[in-house]
Amino acid sequence: MTMGPGKRVWERFGHNAIWIHDPVGGTDQAYNYGLFDFHQQNFLLRFIQGRMWYWMQGFPAQSYIEQYRRANRSVWVQELEMAPHARRELQEFLEWNERPENRFYHYDYYRDNCSTRIRDALDRALGGLIRRNTQSAPTGRTYRFHTLRLTANDPPIYTGLLLALGQPVDRPISVWEEMFLPLAVREHLRKLTVTGKDGVPVPLVRSERTLFESSDPAPASRPPFWLPFYLAGGLLLGGVAYGLATRAPGSRPARLGFLLVTWVWVLVTGAAGAVLSGLWGLTDHAAAYYNENILQASILALPLLWLLPGFVRGKRSSARLTLGLAMAVAAVSLAGLLLKLLPQFYQNNGQVIALALPAHAGVVAGLWRLARSQVT
């Protein structure tokens, strides 16, 4: 069973389950590996640490399907061509996996999620058929490619993920890895064959049905090209900071406006830098490791939260340190752009650079302009 995307962020990637209809045993179960509970003990702490507990469970298939109908999410079913012993092995494995002592697992967004567990269960029952045929097959796509296209309906979430995900999500992935997406499992299973009763290869997918078609538009096939909008935002922020600084010497509202704009920008980027550093150094969120965005959202900016108010009031004792720190933040951001010339710096973060670098430069230019006016 494959279910289309929903509206919540954790539903945007779709979902899947294994439906086993057993008329002999009198069961009709849909096995789901995507269960979690916001109210489980230490959920928030585990989420922050990247150590979330998910579990699997079987549900009556018809009522399970009805949940997705009510949520206006598409439901497709593929009947698989599997030998009787493979079907039994799959059913026995799922029933074993459903036991309380076996059902929990540590969730990983890309490497161990509800879809990869389905893929692995099918591959196990098919004697490794799926892995053999997909592990070395390139897709020309990356984890980030799919993440951005599937979250483009929510720009704040899109931007947050663009910022938080590091280099590991930018390497090309194989077909096997792409099946972290339920809809990719559905697509790639269609291309596989198994040995039929007479020894002739037959399609693994015997038949397909659409049980429910959502009225919502399908996700885009590619990520949006929003770099010009991020660049415009960075230029606007930097331009506003500089413009307010030029008026600040003779206007108290302009000084307060400059302080507000620069202080909020420093707060956002400094706090983001601390979060990115923590994700890399203190958690199990492997997708956030080796994140070049720490050069754009730098913890070097945090001391400016205390220095900026005194600088704007004309406190000369902190002027040199304030300007020096702001220049260091901008220089590190520029270095993040120049390092793109080296093959080791391949992260797809051009949109973050387009937003951050002009804004940092505008803040430095504004501080420089204000410092000169205070001296004269």
Sequence and secondary structure as in RCSB ss.txt:
>XXXX:A:sequence
MTMGPGKRVWERFGHNAIWIHDPVGGTDQAYNYGLFDFHQQNFLLRFIQGRMWYWMQGFPAQSYIEQYRRANRSV
WVQELEMAPHARRELQEFLEWNERPENRFYHYDYYRDNCSTRIRDALDRALGGLIRRNTQSAPTGRTYRFHTLRL
TANDPPIYTGLLLALGQPVDRPISVWEEMFLPLAVREHLRKLTVTGKDGVPVPLVRSERTLFESSDPAPASRPPF
WLPFYLAGGLLLGGVAYGLATRAPGSRPARLGFLLVTWVWVLVTGAAGAVLSGLWGLTDHAAAYYNENILQASIL
ALPLLWLLPGFVRGKRSSARLTLGLAMAVAAVSLAGLLLKLLPQFYQNNGQVIALALPAHAGVVAGLWRLARSQV
T
>XXXX:A:secstr
 EE   SSGGGTT EE EEEEETTTTEEEEEEEEE  TTSTTHHHHHHHT  EEEEEEEEHHHHHHHHHHTT  E
EEEEE   HHHHHHHHHHHHHHTSTTTSEEE BTTTBSHHHHHHHHHHHHTTTHHHHHHTT EEEEEHHHHHHHH
STT HHHHHHHHHH  GGGGSEEEHHHHTTSHHHHHHHHTT EEE TTS EEESEEEEEEEE  SS    SS   
 HHHHHHHHHHHHHHHHHHHHHGGG HHHHHHHHHHHHHHHHHHHHHHHHHHHHHHHSS GGGSS GGGGTS GG
GTTHHHHHHHHHTT GGGHHHHHHHHHHHHHHHHHHHHGGGSTT     HHHHHHHHHHHHHHHHHHHHHHHHHH
 
